[in-house]
Amino acid sequence: MSDAANLQTLEADIEQLWASRESLSPADSAARATITQAVDLLDSGQARVAEIVDGGVSVNTWLKHAILLFFRVSEMHTTELGPFEFVDKVPLKSDFAAAGVRVVPGASARYGSYLEPGVVLMPSYVNIGARVGSGSMVDTWATVGSCAQIGRNVHLAGGVGIGGVLEPPEASPVIVEDDVFVGSRCMIVNGARVGAGSKLGAGLIFSSTIPVIDAESGDVLYRGYPVEQLAEQCDYLEVAYLLRSGDLPDSRQRACFAAAIGRQAALHEQMVKLYEGFRRDARPMAVMVGVVGALSAFDHAAGEFNAPEQRQLRFEQVIAMLKRVL
């Protein structure tokens, strides 16, 4: 069987385990072996959570599922290093010399992350699912969050915080492309994408919800896309998916998202009476704000956001209802 076929089989096995995740426990040795096989691919650099394909971000959701499953089937264990003691479900990486990685005392990287040869870790932290490219330095007290993708020849200066995006699984992680300098104490979070060759000044806070102005063209970019492109070439569902996941959907993702929205499209019949209560000459924006604000009053469970599945369901309900309302 080819490597591609083996990978497809492993992906199918992970997705099957994800579907039955509520029944899994550390006692499930067969499931744990399968999940560890997937995380091993991340740890060795043979697979990655996300990558740039044709200018867009492609997320391998099944690998995020594998990471989340790894936490579910792993038990706490103690690691002792000299006078230090750690208690965690995820072991630390090792064999840095063989990997060609320089690690200064005080630095640590979790199993399931990948450091290309030539990476330098000052006293810093790299979380599971993250990837750091060759020639890059993670400087003192900088952190690279779960699933973040750091390019080659990148300098994350002292105290930089690269946010982790593990949930929802389909969401794009933070991506810092090649040849980027991120100044001291910067925060890059919520699936933001930093383009190749960028220079970020000290103390900058950057998230995927912050529009960026291209200094050369003057174009306003939203999550990496010109606003005009979104208005002219994308429909309601595609922009909604972008808001939630950090990138535009491909054809398969759009079809799945459209199906999920379609299942939530029903509006309560009492909404009609709410509309009738507005004056005929009321401003449309005022009507829309009033109706949207009232949506939660028709769903007593709308305040439940404890689990990722609940948050995703509420998002789908709001997007479906907004489409009907508008």
Stockholm file with secondary structure:
# STOCKHOLM 1.0

chainA/1-326         MSDAANLQTLEADIEQLWASRESLSPADSAARATITQAVDLLDSGQARVAEIVDGGVSVNTWLKHAILLFFRVSEMHTTELGPFEFVDKVPLKSDFAAAGVRVVPGASARYGSYLEPGVVLMPSYVNIGARVGSGSMVDTWATVGSCAQIGRNVHLAGGVGIGGVLEPPEASPVIVEDDVFVGSRCMIVNGARVGAGSKLGAGLIFSSTIPVIDAESGDVLYRGYPVEQLAEQCDYLEVAYLLRSGDLPDSRQRACFAAAIGRQAALHEQMVKLYEGFRRDARPMAVMVGVVGALSAFDHAAGEFNAPEQRQLRFEQVIAMLKRVL
#=GR chainA/1-326 SS CCHHHHHHHHHHHHHHHHHTGGGCCTTCHHHHHHHHHHHHHHHTTSSCSEEEETTEEEECHHHHHHHHHHHHHCCCEEEEETTEEEEESSCBCCCHHHHTCEECTTCEEBTTCEECTTCEECSCEECTTCEECTTCEECTTCEECTTCEECSSCEECTTCEECCCCSSTTSCCCEECSSCEECTTCEEETTCEECTTCEECTTCEEETTSCEECTTTCCEEETTEEHHHHHHHCCHHHHHHHHHHSSCCCHHHHHHHHHHHHTTCCCCTHHHHHHHTSCTTCCHHHHHHHHHHHGGGGCTTTTCCSSHHHHHHHHHHHHHHHHHHC
#=GC SS_cons         CCHHHHHHHHHHHHHHHHHTGGGCCTTCHHHHHHHHHHHHHHHTTSSCSEEEETTEEEECHHHHHHHHHHHHHCCCEEEEETTEEEEESSCBCCCHHHHTCEECTTCEEBTTCEECTTCEECSCEECTTCEECTTCEECTTCEECTTCEECSSCEECTTCEECCCCSSTTSCCCEECSSCEECTTCEEETTCEECTTCEECTTCEEETTSCEECTTTCCEEETTEEHHHHHHHCCHHHHHHHHHHSSCCCHHHHHHHHHHHHTTCCCCTHHHHHHHTSCTTCCHHHHHHHHHHHGGGGCTTTTCCSSHHHHHHHHHHHHHHHHHHC
//
